[in-house]
Amino acid sequence: MRREPDYFEQQGDELVLLYIAKKLRDALAIEDLLTRSGVDYLVEVDYYIGGLIFRGERAGAFIYVPAPLRESAAALLIGQRFTPAALE
């Protein structure tokens, strides 16, 4: 379920990046998947560098989950043919 940042602060959860959605369609599909699966997550708009020919700063939906749920949430994304963000 989509949560606000203060929810995770109150819970004391460390958030990790799960996915950077560059298209609204992808962001909505992932939100629906995580909500149906009962996974708490946070979505924030942030900027990334993209483009091959016309490189530039672009906005995307950065999707975060609590660290203990990262692996199971990543498995859900892989099952739907999305590639999760790499762990650092």
PDB file of N, CA, C and O in Angstrom, chain B, residues numbered from 101:
ATOM      1  N   MET B 101       0.832  -1.161   0.000  1.00  0.00           N
ATOM      2  CA  MET B 101       0.000   0.000   0.000  1.00  0.00           C
ATOM      3  C   MET B 101       0.891   1.242   0.000  1.00  0.00           C
ATOM      4  O   MET B 101       1.901   1.293   0.702  1.00  0.00           O
ATOM      5  N   ARG B 102       0.510   2.225  -0.783  1.00  0.00           N
ATOM      6  CA  ARG B 102       1.297   3.458  -0.869  1.00  0.00           C
ATOM      7  C   ARG B 102       1.206   4.211   0.458  1.00  0.00           C
ATOM      8  O   ARG B 102       0.121   4.408   1.006  1.00  0.00           O
ATOM      9  N   ARG B 103       2.359   4.621   0.956  1.00  0.00           N
ATOM     10  CA  ARG B 103       2.443   5.320   2.237  1.00  0.00           C
ATOM     11  C   ARG B 103       3.191   6.638   2.060  1.00  0.00           C
ATOM     12  O   ARG B 103       3.883   6.860   1.067  1.00  0.00           O
ATOM     13  N   GLU B 104       3.026   7.495   3.051  1.00  0.00           N
ATOM     14  CA  GLU B 104       3.736   8.769   3.097  1.00  0.00           C
ATOM     15  C   GLU B 104       5.060   8.575   3.847  1.00  0.00           C
ATOM     16  O   GLU B 104       5.202   7.616   4.605  1.00  0.00           O
ATOM     17  N   PRO B 105       6.027   9.474   3.642  1.00  0.00           N
ATOM     18  CA  PRO B 105       7.329   9.323   4.311  1.00  0.00           C
ATOM     19  C   PRO B 105       7.241   9.231   5.833  1.00  0.00           C
ATOM     20  O   PRO B 105       8.001   8.485   6.451  1.00  0.00           O
ATOM     21  N   ASP B 106       6.322   9.980   6.441  1.00  0.00           N
ATOM     22  CA  ASP B 106       6.238   9.965   7.907  1.00  0.00           C
ATOM     23  C   ASP B 106       5.797   8.613   8.456  1.00  0.00           C
ATOM     24  O   ASP B 106       6.113   8.280   9.598  1.00  0.00           O
ATOM     25  N   TYR B 107       5.071   7.830   7.658  1.00  0.00           N
ATOM     26  CA  TYR B 107       4.675   6.484   8.086  1.00  0.00           C
ATOM     27  C   TYR B 107       5.924   5.631   8.334  1.00  0.00           C
ATOM     28  O   TYR B 107       6.023   4.942   9.350  1.00  0.00           O
ATOM     29  N   PHE B 108       6.861   5.686   7.408  1.00  0.00           N
ATOM     30  CA  PHE B 108       8.077   4.875   7.538  1.00  0.00           C
ATOM     31  C   PHE B 108       8.981   5.408   8.647  1.00  0.00           C
ATOM     32  O   PHE B 108       9.673   4.636   9.311  1.00  0.00           O
ATOM     33  N   GLU B 109       8.977   6.728   8.848  1.00  0.00           N
ATOM     34  CA  GLU B 109       9.757   7.305   9.949  1.00  0.00           C
ATOM     35  C   GLU B 109       9.222   6.821  11.288  1.00  0.00           C
ATOM     36  O   GLU B 109       9.995   6.472  12.180  1.00  0.00           O
ATOM     37  N   GLN B 110       7.894   6.800  11.432  1.00  0.00           N
ATOM     38  CA  GLN B 110       7.280   6.326  12.676  1.00  0.00           C
ATOM     39  C   GLN B 110       7.572   4.854  12.918  1.00  0.00           C
ATOM     40  O   GLN B 110       7.753   4.428  14.059  1.00  0.00           O
ATOM     41  N   GLN B 111       7.618   4.079  11.842  1.00  0.00           N
ATOM     42  CA  GLN B 111       7.889   2.648  11.954  1.00  0.00           C
ATOM     43  C   GLN B 111       9.373   2.366  12.185  1.00  0.00           C
ATOM     44  O   GLN B 111       9.742   1.277  12.626  1.00  0.00           O
ATOM     45  N   GLY B 112      10.216   3.349  11.887  1.00  0.00           N
ATOM     46  CA  GLY B 112      11.660   3.166  12.004  1.00  0.00           C
ATOM     47  C   GLY B 112      12.236   2.317  10.889  1.00  0.00           C
ATOM     48  O   GLY B 112      13.299   1.717  11.047  1.00  0.00           O
ATOM     49  N   ASP B 113      11.535   2.263   9.752  1.00  0.00           N
ATOM     50  CA  ASP B 113      11.979   1.445   8.623  1.00  0.00           C
ATOM     51  C   ASP B 113      13.012   2.183   7.772  1.00  0.00           C
ATOM     52  O   ASP B 113      12.861   3.366   7.466  1.00  0.00           O
ATOM     53  N   GLU B 114      14.055   1.457   7.402  1.00  0.00           N
ATOM     54  CA  GLU B 114      15.015   1.974   6.426  1.00  0.00           C
ATOM     55  C   GLU B 114      14.467   1.642   5.044  1.00  0.00           C
ATOM     56  O   GLU B 114      14.127   0.491   4.771  1.00  0.00           O
ATOM     57  N   LEU B 115      14.380   2.640   4.174  1.00  0.00           N
ATOM     58  CA  LEU B 115      13.862   2.423   2.829  1.00  0.00           C
ATOM     59  C   LEU B 115      14.998   2.220   1.844  1.00  0.00           C
ATOM     60  O   LEU B 115      16.055   2.841   1.957  1.00  0.00           O
ATOM     61  N   VAL B 116      14.767   1.338   0.872  1.00  0.00           N
ATOM     62  CA  VAL B 116      15.740   1.102  -0.192  1.00  0.00           C
ATOM     63  C   VAL B 116      15.029   1.262  -1.531  1.00  0.00           C
ATOM     64  O   VAL B 116      13.834   0.994  -1.650  1.00  0.00           O
ATOM     65  N   LEU B 117      15.775   1.699  -2.524  1.00  0.00           N
ATOM     66  CA  LEU B 117      15.223   1.911  -3.855  1.00  0.00           C
ATOM     67  C   LEU B 117      14.883   0.568  -4.495  1.00  0.00           C
ATOM     68  O   LEU B 117      15.715  -0.338  -4.549  1.00  0.00           O
ATOM     69  N   LEU B 118      13.654   0.455  -4.977  1.00  0.00           N
ATOM     70  CA  LEU B 118      13.218  -0.761  -5.660  1.00  0.00           C
ATOM     71  C   LEU B 118      13.228  -0.568  -7.170  1.00  0.00           C
ATOM     72  O   LEU B 118      13.660  -1.452  -7.909  1.00  0.00           O
ATOM     73  N   TYR B 119      12.752   0.588  -7.631  1.00  0.00           N
ATOM     74  CA  TYR B 119      12.588   0.776  -9.071  1.00  0.00           C
ATOM     75  C   TYR B 119      12.525   2.265  -9.398  1.00  0.00           C
ATOM     76  O   TYR B 119      12.026   3.060  -8.602  1.00  0.00           O
ATOM     77  N   ILE B 120      13.030   2.633 -10.565  1.00  0.00           N
ATOM     78  CA  ILE B 120      12.868   3.986 -11.095  1.00  0.00           C
ATOM     79  C   ILE B 120      11.984   3.870 -12.329  1.00  0.00           C
ATOM     80  O   ILE B 120      12.413   3.367 -13.367  1.00  0.00           O
ATOM     81  N   ALA B 121      10.748   4.340 -12.205  1.00  0.00           N
ATOM     82  CA  ALA B 121       9.807   4.285 -13.331  1.00  0.00           C
ATOM     83  C   ALA B 121       9.999   5.527 -14.185  1.00  0.00           C
ATOM     84  O   ALA B 121       9.826   6.653 -13.720  1.00  0.00           O
ATOM     85  N   LYS B 122      10.355   5.303 -15.427  1.00  0.00           N
ATOM     86  CA  LYS B 122      10.584   6.407 -16.343  1.00  0.00           C
ATOM     87  C   LYS B 122       9.321   6.751 -17.128  1.00  0.00           C
ATOM     88  O   LYS B 122       9.241   7.798 -17.769  1.00  0.00           O
ATOM     89  N   LYS B 123       8.338   5.856 -17.070  1.00  0.00           N
ATOM     90  CA  LYS B 123       7.060   6.061 -17.750  1.00  0.00           C
ATOM     91  C   LYS B 123       5.938   5.957 -16.723  1.00  0.00           C
ATOM     92  O   LYS B 123       5.986   5.120 -15.821  1.00  0.00           O
ATOM     93  N   LEU B 124       4.943   6.803 -16.863  1.00  0.00           N
ATOM     94  CA  LEU B 124       3.805   6.792 -15.952  1.00  0.00           C
ATOM     95  C   LEU B 124       3.116   5.435 -15.964  1.00  0.00           C
ATOM     96  O   LEU B 124       2.705   4.942 -14.914  1.00  0.00           O
ATOM     97  N   ARG B 125       2.986   4.833 -17.125  1.00  0.00           N
ATOM     98  CA  ARG B 125       2.342   3.520 -17.258  1.00  0.00           C
ATOM     99  C   ARG B 125       3.048   2.479 -16.391  1.00  0.00           C
ATOM    100  O   ARG B 125       2.391   1.669 -15.738  1.00  0.00           O
ATOM    101  N   ASP B 126       4.379   2.495 -16.382  1.00  0.00           N
ATOM    102  CA  ASP B 126       5.137   1.552 -15.561  1.00  0.00           C
ATOM    103  C   ASP B 126       4.943   1.830 -14.077  1.00  0.00           C
ATOM    104  O   ASP B 126       4.774   0.904 -13.284  1.00  0.00           O
ATOM    105  N   ALA B 127       4.968   3.108 -13.700  1.00  0.00           N
ATOM    106  CA  ALA B 127       4.785   3.473 -12.288  1.00  0.00           C
ATOM    107  C   ALA B 127       3.429   2.992 -11.788  1.00  0.00           C
ATOM    108  O   ALA B 127       3.331   2.427 -10.698  1.00  0.00           O
ATOM    109  N   LEU B 128       2.387   3.212 -12.578  1.00  0.00           N
ATOM    110  CA  LEU B 128       1.041   2.793 -12.176  1.00  0.00           C
ATOM    111  C   LEU B 128       0.920   1.275 -12.089  1.00  0.00           C
ATOM    112  O   LEU B 128       0.262   0.757 -11.187  1.00  0.00           O
ATOM    113  N   ALA B 129       1.544   0.565 -13.013  1.00  0.00           N
ATOM    114  CA  ALA B 129       1.503  -0.897 -12.991  1.00  0.00           C
ATOM    115  C   ALA B 129       2.213  -1.448 -11.760  1.00  0.00           C
ATOM    116  O   ALA B 129       1.728  -2.393 -11.137  1.00  0.00           O
ATOM    117  N   ILE B 130       3.351  -0.871 -11.405  1.00  0.00           N
ATOM    118  CA  ILE B 130       4.099  -1.338 -10.235  1.00  0.00           C
ATOM    119  C   ILE B 130       3.355  -0.996  -8.958  1.00  0.00           C
ATOM    120  O   ILE B 130       3.307  -1.807  -8.034  1.00  0.00           O
ATOM    121  N   GLU B 131       2.769   0.205  -8.892  1.00  0.00           N
ATOM    122  CA  GLU B 131       1.976   0.565  -7.720  1.00  0.00           C
ATOM    123  C   GLU B 131       0.815  -0.405  -7.536  1.00  0.00           C
ATOM    124  O   GLU B 131       0.538  -0.839  -6.417  1.00  0.00           O
ATOM    125  N   ASP B 132       0.146  -0.742  -8.609  1.00  0.00           N
ATOM    126  CA  ASP B 132      -0.973  -1.685  -8.535  1.00  0.00           C
ATOM    127  C   ASP B 132      -0.492  -3.053  -8.058  1.00  0.00           C
ATOM    128  O   ASP B 132      -1.132  -3.678  -7.212  1.00  0.00           O
ATOM    129  N   LEU B 133       0.624  -3.515  -8.595  1.00  0.00           N
ATOM    130  CA  LEU B 133       1.185  -4.813  -8.214  1.00  0.00           C
ATOM    131  C   LEU B 133       1.537  -4.842  -6.727  1.00  0.00           C
ATOM    132  O   LEU B 133       1.183  -5.787  -6.023  1.00  0.00           O
ATOM    133  N   LEU B 134       2.231  -3.812  -6.249  1.00  0.00           N
ATOM    134  CA  LEU B 134       2.634  -3.779  -4.845  1.00  0.00           C
ATOM    135  C   LEU B 134       1.431  -3.659  -3.919  1.00  0.00           C
ATOM    136  O   LEU B 134       1.403  -4.279  -2.856  1.00  0.00           O
ATOM    137  N   THR B 135       0.436  -2.865  -4.315  1.00  0.00           N
ATOM    138  CA  THR B 135      -0.769  -2.713  -3.498  1.00  0.00           C
ATOM    139  C   THR B 135      -1.525  -4.034  -3.409  1.00  0.00           C
ATOM    140  O   THR B 135      -1.932  -4.442  -2.321  1.00  0.00           O
ATOM    141  N   ARG B 136      -1.713  -4.704  -4.541  1.00  0.00           N
ATOM    142  CA  ARG B 136      -2.411  -6.000  -4.538  1.00  0.00           C
ATOM    143  C   ARG B 136      -1.668  -7.048  -3.728  1.00  0.00           C
ATOM    144  O   ARG B 136      -2.278  -7.968  -3.183  1.00  0.00           O
ATOM    145  N   SER B 137      -0.348  -6.908  -3.649  1.00  0.00           N
ATOM    146  CA  SER B 137       0.470  -7.877  -2.922  1.00  0.00           C
ATOM    147  C   SER B 137       0.640  -7.516  -1.450  1.00  0.00           C
ATOM    148  O   SER B 137       1.267  -8.265  -0.700  1.00  0.00           O
ATOM    149  N   GLY B 138       0.092  -6.384  -1.030  1.00  0.00           N
ATOM    150  CA  GLY B 138       0.168  -5.989   0.374  1.00  0.00           C
ATOM    151  C   GLY B 138       1.517  -5.445   0.811  1.00  0.00           C
ATOM    152  O   GLY B 138       1.856  -5.503   1.993  1.00  0.00           O
ATOM    153  N   VAL B 139       2.288  -4.917  -0.129  1.00  0.00           N
ATOM    154  CA  VAL B 139       3.618  -4.375   0.181  1.00  0.00           C
ATOM    155  C   VAL B 139       3.493  -2.872   0.417  1.00  0.00           C
ATOM    156  O   VAL B 139       2.942  -2.156  -0.419  1.00  0.00           O
ATOM    157  N   ASP B 140       4.000  -2.393   1.548  1.00  0.00           N
ATOM    158  CA  ASP B 140       4.054  -0.952   1.807  1.00  0.00           C
ATOM    159  C   ASP B 140       5.196  -0.365   0.995  1.00  0.00           C
ATOM    160  O   ASP B 140       6.282  -0.942   0.934  1.00  0.00           O
ATOM    161  N   TYR B 141       4.951   0.788   0.369  1.00  0.00           N
ATOM    162  CA  TYR B 141       5.968   1.418  -0.462  1.00  0.00           C
ATOM    163  C   TYR B 141       5.792   2.928  -0.454  1.00  0.00           C
ATOM    164  O   TYR B 141       4.751   3.448  -0.053  1.00  0.00           O
ATOM    165  N   LEU B 142       6.825   3.614  -0.902  1.00  0.00           N
ATOM    166  CA  LEU B 142       6.839   5.064  -1.003  1.00  0.00           C
ATOM    167  C   LEU B 142       7.192   5.424  -2.435  1.00  0.00           C
ATOM    168  O   LEU B 142       8.085   4.823  -3.033  1.00  0.00           O
ATOM    169  N   VAL B 143       6.485   6.409  -2.986  1.00  0.00           N
ATOM    170  CA  VAL B 143       6.798   6.907  -4.324  1.00  0.00           C
ATOM    171  C   VAL B 143       7.169   8.378  -4.197  1.00  0.00           C
ATOM    172  O   VAL B 143       6.440   9.167  -3.596  1.00  0.00           O
ATOM    173  N   GLU B 144       8.306   8.732  -4.769  1.00  0.00           N
ATOM    174  CA  GLU B 144       8.751  10.125  -4.804  1.00  0.00           C
ATOM    175  C   GLU B 144       9.197  10.471  -6.219  1.00  0.00           C
ATOM    176  O   GLU B 144       9.843   9.670  -6.895  1.00  0.00           O
ATOM    177  N   VAL B 145       8.847  11.659  -6.646  1.00  0.00           N
ATOM    178  CA  VAL B 145       9.333  12.126  -7.934  1.00  0.00           C
ATOM    179  C   VAL B 145      10.738  12.677  -7.709  1.00  0.00           C
ATOM    180  O   VAL B 145      10.972  13.481  -6.806  1.00  0.00           O
ATOM    181  N   ASP B 146      11.657  12.231  -8.544  1.00  0.00           N
ATOM    182  CA  ASP B 146      13.038  12.695  -8.460  1.00  0.00           C
ATOM    183  C   ASP B 146      13.582  12.756  -9.877  1.00  0.00           C
ATOM    184  O   ASP B 146      12.870  12.438 -10.830  1.00  0.00           O
ATOM    185  N   TYR B 147      14.804  13.150 -10.021  1.00  0.00           N
ATOM    186  CA  TYR B 147      15.399  13.334 -11.341  1.00  0.00           C
ATOM    187  C   TYR B 147      16.542  12.356 -11.574  1.00  0.00           C
ATOM    188  O   TYR B 147      17.269  11.988 -10.651  1.00  0.00           O
ATOM    189  N   TYR B 148      16.682  11.947 -12.824  1.00  0.00           N
ATOM    190  CA  TYR B 148      17.763  11.064 -13.248  1.00  0.00           C
ATOM    191  C   TYR B 148      18.287  11.576 -14.587  1.00  0.00           C
ATOM    192  O   TYR B 148      17.616  12.359 -15.260  1.00  0.00           O
ATOM    193  N   ILE B 149      19.469  11.142 -14.968  1.00  0.00           N
ATOM    194  CA  ILE B 149      20.045  11.513 -16.266  1.00  0.00           C
ATOM    195  C   ILE B 149      19.687  10.424 -17.261  1.00  0.00           C
ATOM    196  O   ILE B 149      19.943   9.246 -17.013  1.00  0.00           O
ATOM    197  N   GLY B 150      19.094  10.810 -18.391  1.00  0.00           N
ATOM    198  CA  GLY B 150      18.666   9.821 -19.372  1.00  0.00           C
ATOM    199  C   GLY B 150      18.869  10.318 -20.788  1.00  0.00           C
ATOM    200  O   GLY B 150      19.204  11.478 -21.027  1.00  0.00           O
ATOM    201  N   GLY B 151      18.654   9.400 -21.720  1.00  0.00           N
ATOM    202  CA  GLY B 151      18.772   9.725 -23.137  1.00  0.00           C
ATOM    203  C   GLY B 151      20.115   9.313 -23.695  1.00  0.00           C
ATOM    204  O   GLY B 151      21.146   9.452 -23.038  1.00  0.00           O
ATOM    205  N   LEU B 152      20.093   8.807 -24.911  1.00  0.00           N
ATOM    206  CA  LEU B 152      21.341   8.418 -25.569  1.00  0.00           C
ATOM    207  C   LEU B 152      21.895   9.558 -26.416  1.00  0.00           C
ATOM    208  O   LEU B 152      23.072   9.905 -26.314  1.00  0.00           O
ATOM    209  N   ILE B 153      21.047  10.128 -27.240  1.00  0.00           N
ATOM    210  CA  ILE B 153      21.495  11.206 -28.116  1.00  0.00           C
ATOM    211  C   ILE B 153      21.310  12.556 -27.424  1.00  0.00           C
ATOM    212  O   ILE B 153      22.225  13.379 -27.392  1.00  0.00           O
ATOM    213  N   PHE B 154      20.126  12.769 -26.877  1.00  0.00           N
ATOM    214  CA  PHE B 154      19.818  14.018 -26.191  1.00  0.00           C
ATOM    215  C   PHE B 154      19.801  13.769 -24.691  1.00  0.00           C
ATOM    216  O   PHE B 154      18.741  13.649 -24.078  1.00  0.00           O
ATOM    217  N   ARG B 155      20.989  13.694 -24.115  1.00  0.00           N
ATOM    218  CA  ARG B 155      21.104  13.437 -22.679  1.00  0.00           C
ATOM    219  C   ARG B 155      20.602  14.636 -21.903  1.00  0.00           C
ATOM    220  O   ARG B 155      20.810  15.788 -22.284  1.00  0.00           O
ATOM    221  N   GLY B 156      19.944  14.334 -20.816  1.00  0.00           N
ATOM    222  CA  GLY B 156      19.448  15.422 -19.982  1.00  0.00           C
ATOM    223  C   GLY B 156      18.804  14.887 -18.726  1.00  0.00           C
ATOM    224  O   GLY B 156      18.662  13.680 -18.530  1.00  0.00           O
ATOM    225  N   GLU B 157      18.424  15.807 -17.897  1.00  0.00           N
ATOM    226  CA  GLU B 157      17.790  15.469 -16.632  1.00  0.00           C
ATOM    227  C   GLU B 157      16.298  15.262 -16.882  1.00  0.00           C
ATOM    228  O   GLU B 157      15.644  16.091 -17.515  1.00  0.00           O
ATOM    229  N   ARG B 158      15.771  14.154 -16.380  1.00  0.00           N
ATOM    230  CA  ARG B 158      14.366  13.807 -16.571  1.00  0.00           C
ATOM    231  C   ARG B 158      13.760  13.409 -15.243  1.00  0.00           C
ATOM    232  O   ARG B 158      14.458  12.945 -14.343  1.00  0.00           O
ATOM    233  N   ALA B 159      12.462  13.593 -15.128  1.00  0.00           N
ATOM    234  CA  ALA B 159      11.746  13.227 -13.898  1.00  0.00           C
ATOM    235  C   ALA B 159      11.264  11.788 -14.003  1.00  0.00           C
ATOM    236  O   ALA B 159      10.876  11.321 -15.074  1.00  0.00           O
ATOM    237  N   GLY B 160      11.297  11.101 -12.876  1.00  0.00           N
ATOM    238  CA  GLY B 160      10.812   9.732 -12.814  1.00  0.00           C
ATOM    239  C   GLY B 160      10.194   9.461 -11.452  1.00  0.00           C
ATOM    240  O   GLY B 160      10.368  10.236 -10.510  1.00  0.00           O
ATOM    241  N   ALA B 161       9.481   8.369 -11.361  1.00  0.00           N
ATOM    242  CA  ALA B 161       8.888   7.948 -10.092  1.00  0.00           C
ATOM    243  C   ALA B 161       9.837   6.960  -9.432  1.00  0.00           C
ATOM    244  O   ALA B 161      10.030   5.851  -9.929  1.00  0.00           O
ATOM    245  N   PHE B 162      10.423   7.355  -8.325  1.00  0.00           N
ATOM    246  CA  PHE B 162      11.341   6.503  -7.583  1.00  0.00           C
ATOM    247  C   PHE B 162      10.518   5.751  -6.542  1.00  0.00           C
ATOM    248  O   PHE B 162       9.880   6.368  -5.689  1.00  0.00           O
ATOM    249  N   ILE B 163      10.532   4.439  -6.608  1.00  0.00           N
ATOM    250  CA  ILE B 163       9.718   3.601  -5.727  1.00  0.00           C
ATOM    251  C   ILE B 163      10.624   2.932  -4.708  1.00  0.00           C
ATOM    252  O   ILE B 163      11.583   2.244  -5.058  1.00  0.00           O
ATOM    253  N   TYR B 164      10.298   3.150  -3.433  1.00  0.00           N
ATOM    254  CA  TYR B 164      11.084   2.627  -2.319  1.00  0.00           C
ATOM    255  C   TYR B 164      10.249   1.658  -1.499  1.00  0.00           C
ATOM    256  O   TYR B 164       9.032   1.809  -1.393  1.00  0.00           O
ATOM    257  N   VAL B 165      10.910   0.662  -0.920  1.00  0.00           N
ATOM    258  CA  VAL B 165      10.267  -0.286  -0.006  1.00  0.00           C
ATOM    259  C   VAL B 165      11.152  -0.440   1.233  1.00  0.00           C
ATOM    260  O   VAL B 165      12.343  -0.135   1.181  1.00  0.00           O
ATOM    261  N   PRO B 166      10.578  -0.912   2.352  1.00  0.00           N
ATOM    262  CA  PRO B 166      11.404  -1.196   3.523  1.00  0.00           C
ATOM    263  C   PRO B 166      12.459  -2.254   3.182  1.00  0.00           C
ATOM    264  O   PRO B 166      12.183  -3.191   2.433  1.00  0.00           O
ATOM    265  N   ALA B 167      13.647  -2.103   3.725  1.00  0.00           N
ATOM    266  CA  ALA B 167      14.759  -3.001   3.412  1.00  0.00           C
ATOM    267  C   ALA B 167      14.418  -4.485   3.569  1.00  0.00           C
ATOM    268  O   ALA B 167      14.808  -5.276   2.710  1.00  0.00           O
ATOM    269  N   PRO B 168      13.698  -4.904   4.639  1.00  0.00           N
ATOM    270  CA  PRO B 168      13.405  -6.338   4.766  1.00  0.00           C
ATOM    271  C   PRO B 168      12.482  -6.890   3.665  1.00  0.00           C
ATOM    272  O   PRO B 168      12.451  -8.098   3.433  1.00  0.00           O
ATOM    273  N   LEU B 169      11.737  -6.012   2.991  1.00  0.00           N
ATOM    274  CA  LEU B 169      10.811  -6.460   1.942  1.00  0.00           C
ATOM    275  C   LEU B 169      11.412  -6.364   0.548  1.00  0.00           C
ATOM    276  O   LEU B 169      10.756  -6.720  -0.432  1.00  0.00           O
ATOM    277  N   ARG B 170      12.638  -5.893   0.444  1.00  0.00           N
ATOM    278  CA  ARG B 170      13.232  -5.613  -0.854  1.00  0.00           C
ATOM    279  C   ARG B 170      13.303  -6.844  -1.755  1.00  0.00           C
ATOM    280  O   ARG B 170      12.935  -6.775  -2.927  1.00  0.00           O
ATOM    281  N   GLU B 171      13.764  -7.947  -1.226  1.00  0.00           N
ATOM    282  CA  GLU B 171      13.931  -9.152  -2.055  1.00  0.00           C
ATOM    283  C   GLU B 171      12.588  -9.697  -2.548  1.00  0.00           C
ATOM    284  O   GLU B 171      12.462 -10.065  -3.716  1.00  0.00           O
ATOM    285  N   SER B 172      11.596  -9.751  -1.677  1.00  0.00           N
ATOM    286  CA  SER B 172      10.289 -10.273  -2.098  1.00  0.00           C
ATOM    287  C   SER B 172       9.614  -9.319  -3.081  1.00  0.00           C
ATOM    288  O   SER B 172       8.961  -9.764  -4.025  1.00  0.00           O
ATOM    289  N   ALA B 173       9.767  -8.000  -2.865  1.00  0.00           N
ATOM    290  CA  ALA B 173       9.194  -7.024  -3.797  1.00  0.00           C
ATOM    291  C   ALA B 173       9.901  -7.101  -5.150  1.00  0.00           C
ATOM    292  O   ALA B 173       9.258  -6.987  -6.193  1.00  0.00           O
ATOM    293  N   ALA B 174      11.207  -7.291  -5.138  1.00  0.00           N
ATOM    294  CA  ALA B 174      11.962  -7.427  -6.390  1.00  0.00           C
ATOM    295  C   ALA B 174      11.508  -8.663  -7.156  1.00  0.00           C
ATOM    296  O   ALA B 174      11.423  -8.632  -8.384  1.00  0.00           O
ATOM    297  N   ALA B 175      11.217  -9.744  -6.449  1.00  0.00           N
ATOM    298  CA  ALA B 175      10.733 -10.965  -7.097  1.00  0.00           C
ATOM    299  C   ALA B 175       9.381 -10.725  -7.770  1.00  0.00           C
ATOM    300  O   ALA B 175       9.114 -11.259  -8.847  1.00  0.00           O
ATOM    301  N   LEU B 176       8.535  -9.921  -7.132  1.00  0.00           N
ATOM    302  CA  LEU B 176       7.249  -9.575  -7.743  1.00  0.00           C
ATOM    303  C   LEU B 176       7.457  -8.822  -9.054  1.00  0.00           C
ATOM    304  O   LEU B 176       6.791  -9.100 -10.051  1.00  0.00           O
ATOM    305  N   LEU B 177       8.387  -7.869  -9.044  1.00  0.00           N
ATOM    306  CA  LEU B 177       8.660  -7.092 -10.249  1.00  0.00           C
ATOM    307  C   LEU B 177       9.212  -7.973 -11.355  1.00  0.00           C
ATOM    308  O   LEU B 177       8.801  -7.858 -12.510  1.00  0.00           O
ATOM    309  N   ILE B 178      10.136  -8.845 -11.008  1.00  0.00           N
ATOM    310  CA  ILE B 178      10.725  -9.738 -12.009  1.00  0.00           C
ATOM    311  C   ILE B 178       9.654 -10.624 -12.632  1.00  0.00           C
ATOM    312  O   ILE B 178       9.690 -10.901 -13.831  1.00  0.00           O
ATOM    313  N   GLY B 179       8.701 -11.066 -11.815  1.00  0.00           N
ATOM    314  CA  GLY B 179       7.596 -11.879 -12.322  1.00  0.00           C
ATOM    315  C   GLY B 179       6.740 -11.144 -13.338  1.00  0.00           C
ATOM    316  O   GLY B 179       6.060 -11.775 -14.147  1.00  0.00           O
ATOM    317  N   GLN B 180       6.766  -9.819 -13.307  1.00  0.00           N
ATOM    318  CA  GLN B 180       6.011  -9.007 -14.259  1.00  0.00           C
ATOM    319  C   GLN B 180       6.915  -8.379 -15.325  1.00  0.00           C
ATOM    320  O   GLN B 180       6.516  -7.454 -16.031  1.00  0.00           O
ATOM    321  N   ARG B 181       8.135  -8.903 -15.422  1.00  0.00           N
ATOM    322  CA  ARG B 181       9.118  -8.483 -16.432  1.00  0.00           C
ATOM    323  C   ARG B 181       9.660  -7.059 -16.236  1.00  0.00           C
ATOM    324  O   ARG B 181      10.061  -6.410 -17.202  1.00  0.00           O
ATOM    325  N   PHE B 182       9.672  -6.582 -15.001  1.00  0.00           N
ATOM    326  CA  PHE B 182      10.338  -5.316 -14.665  1.00  0.00           C
ATOM    327  C   PHE B 182      11.680  -5.663 -14.052  1.00  0.00           C
ATOM    328  O   PHE B 182      11.803  -6.679 -13.367  1.00  0.00           O
ATOM    329  N   THR B 183      12.684  -4.840 -14.286  1.00  0.00           N
ATOM    330  CA  THR B 183      14.011  -5.069 -13.719  1.00  0.00           C
ATOM    331  C   THR B 183      14.204  -4.132 -12.533  1.00  0.00           C
ATOM    332  O   THR B 183      14.272  -2.916 -12.715  1.00  0.00           O
ATOM    333  N   PRO B 184      14.294  -4.682 -11.311  1.00  0.00           N
ATOM    334  CA  PRO B 184      14.480  -3.835 -10.131  1.00  0.00           C
ATOM    335  C   PRO B 184      15.813  -3.101 -10.168  1.00  0.00           C
ATOM    336  O   PRO B 184      16.757  -3.512 -10.843  1.00  0.00           O
ATOM    337  N   ALA B 185      15.860  -2.003  -9.420  1.00  0.00           N
ATOM    338  CA  ALA B 185      17.116  -1.258  -9.279  1.00  0.00           C
ATOM    339  C   ALA B 185      18.139  -2.149  -8.578  1.00  0.00           C
ATOM    340  O   ALA B 185      17.786  -2.944  -7.708  1.00  0.00           O
ATOM    341  N   ALA B 186      19.383  -2.013  -8.955  1.00  0.00           N
ATOM    342  CA  ALA B 186      20.453  -2.811  -8.368  1.00  0.00           C
ATOM    343  C   ALA B 186      20.706  -2.368  -6.925  1.00  0.00           C
ATOM    344  O   ALA B 186      20.619  -1.182  -6.605  1.00  0.00           O
ATOM    345  N   LEU B 187      21.015  -3.323  -6.072  1.00  0.00           N
ATOM    346  CA  LEU B 187      21.385  -2.997  -4.710  1.00  0.00           C
ATOM    347  C   LEU B 187      22.790  -2.416  -4.727  1.00  0.00           C
ATOM    348  O   LEU B 187      23.650  -2.864  -5.485  1.00  0.00           O
ATOM    349  N   GLU B 188      23.011  -1.422  -3.890  1.00  0.00           N
ATOM    350  CA  GLU B 188      24.337  -0.810  -3.836  1.00  0.00           C
ATOM    351  C   GLU B 188      25.122  -1.356  -2.688  1.00  0.00           C
ATOM    352  O   GLU B 188      26.268  -0.959  -2.479  1.00  0.00           O
TER     353      GLU B 188
END
